[in-house]
Amino acid sequence: MAGTPQYIRNLNENLILDALIANGMLSRADISRQTGLSKPTVSSAVEHLIARNLVLETGRAGNAQGRKATLIRFNELAYYICGVDIGATRIRIALSNLNGEILDYQTYPMSIQQSELGQGEQLLQTVRKHMDELLQHNHLNWNEIQCIGFGIPGVVLPGSGEISRIVDPLAGQEQALSLESLSAAFPCEVILDNDVNLAALGEYRDGAASDSELFVFISLGVGTGAGIMVNGQLLRGMRGLTGEVAEMMQEGRRLEDVLSAGGLINMAANLLDEAQLQHNDPRIIELRSQLTPENLFKAARLGNSYAMEVIKKYCRMLALALRNISVFLAPHLIVLGGGIGGNGDVLLPYLKEMINEQFPVQPELICSKLGERAVVTGAVHIALQQTMLKLQQETDE
């Protein structure tokens, strides 16, 4: 309760933690000056923080005269947090300290067969196995993990953590990946959010959109989605549906059916089949026989004119969607990410030309700085935020 000795002690300790995190190593006298707390109050609070392992004494200050003061610093290794990105094709896991620094990062193929995916327990066991291995590799136990942030390619209902929709390759996993199921499967606090929202947060904190006032993160891959941030806050909307650009319509089709990896491959197949009827060119046959997004972009980089025509048409459709988003939101910045969106060297020259010629509102357009780590970076940040809140509210009870 506000005003109680426990509340006041927590408040004082939080002021000290904030000062140490912001300034690094400080003496007790420095902490007193920084926080305005009396020296006896600082000494008492620091001793309690040392007992909680949240701060450490480390070395001596370089005083010119008198006894050298002992320095105090925040113990970023008191606890750890994790970020997990459960995607349609890969599982990515990051381990972080309390400063948000990623200490280990691992990526695993989604090796579960489609027939096995129907059994949610199999997916949860696989993620838990990878987590156990990561902790063992870093000589950590579960009691040192405070929180895990999970990102999934689906709509997460705010509050309940239920999943209202998910990308097709993970269809049927809504219950298994719900906040309730994840919380039961892992022995620490769990937070769940949409993967594109977390990617947007990651780019804002540590990536291409650092401190941008209004920006949109567009993910183009197995699915299609957007994360929108205004003044450092994610927009969520009714039932968490803000940014579900997959449901926008373009030429009578869902945008995801047009711009996703499947949409790109279907479009490429149709264009290459038409080209094959007109030109007996072995480059068409070779590209058509090994048609994947990766091979398509590789061929475009090597100057394959047929691959370049496919990419140009794809960019025209993407530009139309970006134009509508830009006119409606007028963002300062649009960041492209995901398996397709990350190919900025191929996409951006075409898209920027279209923006300059066709957009009444012309945001800056760039590609993700974090790449495949964008989601886990955002997941680490939400887990870190929750952990620090919990530590600041912790009592001796």
C-alpha positions as CSV (number, residue, x, y, z in Angstrom):
1,M,0.0,0.0,0.0
2,A,1.3,3.5,-0.8
3,G,2.9,5.2,2.1
4,T,3.9,2.0,4.0
5,P,7.6,1.4,4.8
6,Q,7.7,-1.4,2.3
7,Y,6.3,0.8,-0.5
8,I,8.8,3.6,0.4
9,R,11.7,1.2,0.4
10,N,10.7,-0.2,-3.0
11,L,10.5,3.3,-4.3
12,N,13.9,4.2,-3.1
13,E,15.4,1.0,-4.4
14,N,13.8,1.6,-7.8
15,L,15.3,5.2,-7.9
16,I,18.7,3.7,-7.2
17,L,18.4,1.0,-9.9
18,D,17.3,3.5,-12.4
19,A,20.3,5.7,-11.6
20,L,22.7,2.8,-11.9
21,I,21.2,1.5,-15.2
22,A,21.4,5.1,-16.6
23,N,24.9,6.0,-15.3
24,G,26.8,2.8,-14.8
25,M,29.0,2.5,-11.8
26,L,28.4,5.0,-9.0
27,S,29.6,5.5,-5.4
28,R,27.0,5.7,-2.6
29,A,27.7,9.5,-2.5
30,D,27.1,9.7,-6.3
31,I,23.8,7.8,-5.9
32,S,22.7,10.2,-3.1
33,R,23.4,13.2,-5.4
34,Q,21.7,11.6,-8.4
35,T,18.5,10.5,-6.5
36,G,18.2,13.2,-3.8
37,L,18.1,10.4,-1.2
38,S,19.9,10.8,2.1
39,K,23.2,8.9,2.5
40,P,21.8,6.7,5.3
41,T,18.8,5.8,3.1
42,V,21.1,5.0,0.1
43,S,23.3,2.8,2.3
44,S,20.4,0.9,3.6
45,A,18.8,0.4,0.2
46,V,22.1,-0.6,-1.4
47,E,22.6,-3.2,1.2
48,H,19.2,-4.7,0.5
49,L,19.8,-4.6,-3.2
50,I,23.1,-6.4,-2.7
51,A,21.3,-9.1,-0.7
52,R,18.8,-9.4,-3.6
53,N,21.8,-9.8,-6.0
54,L,20.5,-6.9,-8.1
55,V,23.6,-4.7,-7.5
56,L,27.2,-5.5,-6.9
57,E,30.2,-3.7,-5.2
58,T,32.9,-3.4,-7.8
59,G,36.3,-1.7,-7.2
60,R,37.1,1.7,-5.9
61,A,36.5,5.2,-7.3
62,G,39.5,7.3,-8.3
63,N,39.1,9.9,-5.6
64,A,42.0,12.4,-5.6
65,Q,42.0,12.7,-1.8
66,G,40.7,10.7,1.2
67,R,39.5,7.1,1.4
68,K,38.5,5.8,-2.0
69,A,34.7,5.1,-2.3
70,T,33.4,1.7,-3.2
71,L,31.6,1.7,-6.6
72,I,28.2,0.1,-7.1
73,R,26.8,-1.2,-10.3
74,F,23.7,-2.9,-11.6
75,N,24.1,-6.7,-11.8
76,E,22.8,-7.4,-15.3
77,L,23.5,-11.1,-14.8
78,A,21.3,-11.5,-11.7
79,Y,18.6,-13.0,-13.9
80,Y,18.0,-13.7,-17.6
81,I,15.2,-13.5,-20.1
82,C,14.5,-15.2,-23.4
83,G,12.8,-14.2,-26.7
84,V,11.3,-17.0,-28.9
85,D,10.1,-16.6,-32.5
86,I,7.9,-19.6,-33.5
87,G,7.6,-19.2,-37.3
88,A,6.1,-21.2,-40.0
89,T,9.4,-22.7,-41.1
90,R,11.9,-21.9,-38.2
91,I,12.1,-21.5,-34.5
92,R,14.5,-18.8,-33.2
93,I,15.5,-18.3,-29.6
94,A,17.5,-15.5,-28.0
95,L,19.0,-15.4,-24.5
96,S,19.5,-12.0,-22.9
97,N,20.7,-10.4,-19.7
98,L,18.9,-7.7,-17.8
99,N,20.5,-5.0,-19.9
100,G,18.8,-6.4,-23.0
101,E,22.0,-7.6,-24.5
102,I,21.6,-10.9,-26.5
103,L,24.1,-13.4,-25.1
104,D,23.2,-16.3,-27.3
105,Y,21.0,-16.8,-30.4
106,Q,20.0,-20.1,-32.0
107,T,17.8,-21.0,-34.9
108,Y,16.2,-24.3,-35.7
109,P,14.2,-25.7,-38.6
110,M,10.5,-26.4,-38.0
111,S,11.3,-30.1,-38.3
112,I,7.9,-31.3,-37.1
113,Q,5.9,-32.9,-40.0
114,Q,2.6,-31.5,-41.0
115,S,0.8,-34.6,-39.7
116,E,2.5,-34.2,-36.3
117,L,1.6,-30.5,-36.1
118,G,-1.9,-31.4,-35.5
119,Q,-0.7,-32.6,-32.1
120,G,0.0,-29.4,-30.2
121,E,1.9,-31.2,-27.5
122,Q,4.6,-32.2,-30.1
123,L,5.3,-28.5,-31.0
124,L,5.5,-27.4,-27.3
125,Q,7.8,-30.3,-26.5
126,T,10.1,-29.4,-29.4
127,V,10.3,-25.7,-28.3
128,R,10.9,-26.8,-24.7
129,K,13.7,-29.2,-25.8
130,H,15.4,-26.4,-27.7
131,M,15.1,-24.1,-24.7
132,D,16.5,-26.7,-22.3
133,E,19.5,-27.2,-24.7
134,L,20.1,-23.4,-24.9
135,L,20.1,-23.1,-21.1
136,Q,22.4,-26.1,-20.7
137,H,24.8,-24.7,-23.2
138,N,25.0,-21.4,-21.2
139,H,25.3,-23.2,-17.8
140,L,22.0,-21.8,-16.6
141,N,19.0,-23.3,-14.8
142,W,15.3,-22.5,-15.2
143,N,15.2,-20.7,-11.8
144,E,17.5,-18.0,-13.4
145,I,15.0,-17.3,-16.2
146,Q,12.5,-14.6,-15.2
147,C,10.4,-14.4,-18.3
148,I,10.0,-15.6,-21.9
149,G,8.5,-13.4,-24.7
150,F,7.0,-15.5,-27.5
151,G,6.2,-14.2,-31.0
152,I,3.9,-16.2,-33.3
153,P,2.5,-15.5,-36.8
154,G,-1.1,-15.0,-35.6
155,V,-3.5,-12.6,-34.1
156,V,-3.2,-12.6,-30.3
157,L,-6.2,-11.3,-28.4
158,P,-5.1,-8.6,-25.9
159,G,-5.7,-9.7,-22.3
160,S,-6.6,-13.3,-22.8
161,G,-3.7,-14.3,-25.0
162,E,-5.9,-16.5,-27.1
163,I,-5.2,-16.8,-30.8
164,S,-7.9,-15.9,-33.3
165,R,-6.1,-16.7,-36.5
166,I,-2.7,-18.0,-37.6
167,V,-0.8,-18.6,-40.8
168,D,-1.8,-21.7,-42.8
169,P,1.4,-23.8,-42.1
170,L,0.6,-23.6,-38.3
171,A,-3.2,-24.0,-38.7
172,G,-4.6,-26.0,-35.8
173,Q,-2.0,-24.8,-33.4
174,E,-4.0,-21.9,-31.9
175,Q,-4.7,-23.7,-28.6
176,A,-1.2,-25.1,-28.3
177,L,0.4,-21.7,-28.8
178,S,-2.1,-19.8,-26.6
179,L,-0.8,-17.9,-23.6
180,E,-2.5,-20.5,-21.3
181,S,-0.7,-23.4,-23.0
182,L,2.7,-21.7,-23.1
183,S,2.4,-20.7,-19.4
184,A,1.7,-24.3,-18.5
185,A,4.6,-25.6,-20.5
186,F,7.4,-23.3,-19.2
187,P,8.4,-22.8,-15.5
188,C,8.6,-19.0,-15.6
189,E,6.4,-16.0,-16.6
190,V,5.3,-16.0,-20.3
191,I,4.3,-13.1,-22.6
192,L,2.7,-13.7,-26.0
193,D,2.4,-11.3,-28.9
194,N,2.0,-11.2,-32.7
195,D,5.4,-11.7,-34.4
196,V,5.2,-8.6,-36.7
197,N,4.3,-6.4,-33.7
198,L,7.4,-7.7,-32.0
199,A,9.5,-7.2,-35.1
200,A,8.3,-3.5,-35.2
201,L,9.2,-3.1,-31.5
202,G,12.6,-4.7,-32.1
203,E,13.4,-2.3,-35.0
204,Y,12.2,0.6,-32.9
205,R,14.5,-0.3,-29.9
206,D,17.6,-1.6,-31.7
207,G,17.1,-1.5,-35.4
208,A,16.3,0.6,-38.5
209,A,13.4,2.6,-36.9
210,S,15.2,3.8,-33.8
211,D,13.1,6.4,-32.1
212,S,10.9,7.0,-35.2
213,E,7.8,8.9,-34.3
214,L,5.5,7.1,-36.6
215,F,6.5,4.1,-38.7
216,V,5.1,0.9,-40.2
217,F,6.9,-2.5,-40.3
218,I,5.8,-4.6,-43.2
219,S,6.6,-8.3,-43.0
220,L,6.6,-10.2,-46.3
221,G,7.2,-13.9,-46.1
222,V,5.0,-17.0,-45.6
223,G,2.4,-14.5,-44.4
224,T,1.9,-10.8,-44.8
225,G,1.4,-8.4,-41.8
226,A,2.2,-5.0,-40.5
227,G,3.2,-3.6,-37.1
228,I,2.4,0.1,-36.5
229,M,4.2,2.2,-33.9
230,V,3.3,5.7,-32.8
231,N,5.5,7.5,-30.3
232,G,7.0,4.2,-29.1
233,Q,3.7,2.5,-28.7
234,L,2.3,-0.3,-30.7
235,L,-1.2,0.2,-32.1
236,R,-3.4,-2.8,-31.4
237,G,-7.0,-1.9,-32.2
238,M,-10.1,-4.0,-31.8
239,R,-9.2,-7.6,-30.8
240,G,-5.6,-7.0,-31.7
241,L,-6.3,-6.7,-35.4
242,T,-4.5,-3.5,-36.2
243,G,-1.9,-4.2,-38.9
244,E,-3.7,-7.2,-40.4
245,V,-2.9,-6.0,-43.9
246,A,-3.2,-9.6,-45.1
247,E,-7.0,-8.9,-45.3
248,M,-6.7,-5.8,-47.5
249,M,-8.0,-6.4,-51.0
250,Q,-6.1,-5.9,-54.2
251,E,-7.7,-6.7,-57.6
252,G,-10.3,-8.9,-55.8
253,R,-7.8,-10.9,-53.9
254,R,-6.5,-10.8,-50.3
255,L,-3.2,-9.0,-50.1
256,E,-1.6,-12.0,-48.4
257,D,-2.5,-14.1,-51.4
258,V,-0.8,-11.6,-53.6
259,L,2.3,-10.6,-51.7
260,S,3.2,-13.7,-49.6
261,A,5.8,-16.2,-50.7
262,G,3.1,-18.3,-52.1
263,G,1.6,-15.4,-54.0
264,L,5.0,-14.5,-55.4
265,I,5.7,-18.0,-56.6
266,N,2.2,-18.3,-58.2
267,M,2.7,-15.0,-60.1
268,A,6.3,-16.0,-61.1
269,A,5.0,-19.4,-62.4
270,N,2.3,-17.8,-64.6
271,L,4.7,-15.2,-66.0
272,L,7.4,-17.7,-66.7
273,D,4.9,-20.1,-68.4
274,E,3.8,-17.2,-70.6
275,A,7.4,-16.3,-71.5
276,Q,8.1,-20.0,-72.3
277,L,5.4,-19.9,-75.0
278,Q,7.1,-17.0,-76.7
279,H,10.8,-17.7,-76.1
280,N,12.7,-20.9,-76.2
281,D,15.2,-19.8,-73.6
282,P,16.9,-22.4,-71.3
283,R,17.0,-19.7,-68.5
284,I,13.2,-19.9,-68.3
285,I,13.2,-23.7,-68.0
286,E,16.0,-23.6,-65.3
287,L,14.3,-20.9,-63.2
288,R,10.9,-22.5,-63.6
289,S,12.1,-26.0,-62.5
290,Q,13.7,-24.6,-59.3
291,L,11.2,-21.9,-58.5
292,T,11.6,-20.6,-54.9
293,P,11.7,-17.0,-53.6
294,E,15.4,-17.5,-52.8
295,N,16.2,-18.7,-56.3
296,L,14.1,-15.9,-57.9
297,F,16.0,-13.2,-56.1
298,K,19.3,-14.9,-56.8
299,A,18.6,-15.0,-60.5
300,A,17.5,-11.3,-60.4
301,R,20.9,-10.4,-58.8
302,L,22.7,-12.3,-61.6
303,G,20.8,-10.3,-64.2
304,N,18.3,-12.9,-65.3
305,S,15.8,-10.6,-67.2
306,Y,12.9,-13.0,-66.7
307,A,13.4,-13.0,-62.9
308,M,13.8,-9.2,-63.0
309,E,10.4,-8.9,-64.8
310,V,8.8,-11.0,-62.1
311,I,10.3,-8.8,-59.3
312,K,9.2,-5.6,-61.1
313,K,5.6,-6.8,-61.3
314,Y,5.7,-7.9,-57.7
315,C,7.0,-4.5,-56.7
316,R,4.2,-2.8,-58.6
317,M,1.7,-4.7,-56.5
318,L,3.6,-4.1,-53.3
319,A,3.8,-0.4,-54.2
320,L,0.1,-0.2,-54.5
321,A,-0.4,-1.5,-51.0
322,L,2.3,0.8,-49.6
323,R,0.7,3.7,-51.3
324,N,-2.6,3.1,-49.7
325,I,-1.0,2.6,-46.3
326,S,1.0,5.8,-46.8
327,V,-2.0,7.9,-47.8
328,F,-4.0,6.7,-44.8
329,L,-1.3,6.8,-42.1
330,A,1.3,9.3,-43.5
331,P,4.2,7.4,-41.7
332,H,7.6,8.9,-41.6
333,L,9.1,5.6,-42.3
334,I,8.2,2.1,-43.7
335,V,10.5,-0.8,-42.9
336,L,10.4,-4.0,-45.0
337,G,11.2,-7.3,-43.4
338,G,10.5,-11.0,-43.6
339,G,11.9,-13.6,-46.0
340,I,10.9,-11.6,-49.0
341,G,11.0,-8.1,-47.6
342,G,14.6,-8.5,-46.5
343,N,15.8,-8.5,-50.1
344,G,16.3,-4.7,-50.1
345,D,19.1,-4.7,-52.7
346,V,16.6,-6.0,-55.3
347,L,13.3,-4.5,-54.1
348,L,14.2,-1.0,-53.0
349,P,15.4,0.5,-56.3
350,Y,12.2,-0.4,-58.0
351,L,10.0,0.6,-55.1
352,K,11.7,4.0,-54.5
353,E,11.3,4.9,-58.1
354,M,7.5,4.1,-57.8
355,I,7.3,6.1,-54.6
356,N,8.9,9.2,-56.2
357,E,6.6,8.9,-59.2
358,Q,3.2,7.8,-57.7
359,F,3.0,8.5,-54.0
360,P,1.3,11.8,-52.8
361,V,2.7,11.0,-49.4
362,Q,6.3,9.8,-49.6
363,P,7.7,8.1,-46.5
364,E,11.3,6.9,-46.3
365,L,11.5,3.3,-47.3
366,I,14.2,1.0,-45.9
367,C,14.8,-2.7,-45.1
368,S,15.0,-4.3,-41.6
369,K,18.3,-3.8,-39.9
370,L,17.8,-6.8,-37.6
371,G,16.7,-9.2,-40.3
372,E,15.7,-12.6,-39.0
373,R,16.4,-11.4,-35.4
374,A,13.8,-8.7,-35.4
375,V,11.1,-10.8,-33.8
376,V,13.2,-12.3,-31.0
377,T,14.7,-8.8,-30.3
378,G,11.2,-7.5,-29.8
379,A,10.3,-10.5,-27.7
380,V,13.3,-9.9,-25.5
381,H,12.3,-6.3,-24.9
382,I,8.7,-7.2,-23.8
383,A,10.1,-9.9,-21.5
384,L,12.7,-7.5,-20.1
385,Q,10.1,-4.8,-19.5
386,Q,7.9,-7.3,-17.6
387,T,10.9,-8.6,-15.6
388,M,12.0,-5.2,-14.5
389,L,8.5,-4.3,-13.5
390,K,8.3,-7.5,-11.4
391,L,11.7,-6.9,-9.8
392,Q,10.7,-3.3,-8.9
393,Q,7.5,-4.6,-7.2
394,E,9.1,-7.5,-5.5
395,T,9.0,-7.6,-1.7
396,D,10.4,-9.8,1.0
397,E,7.1,-11.7,1.4
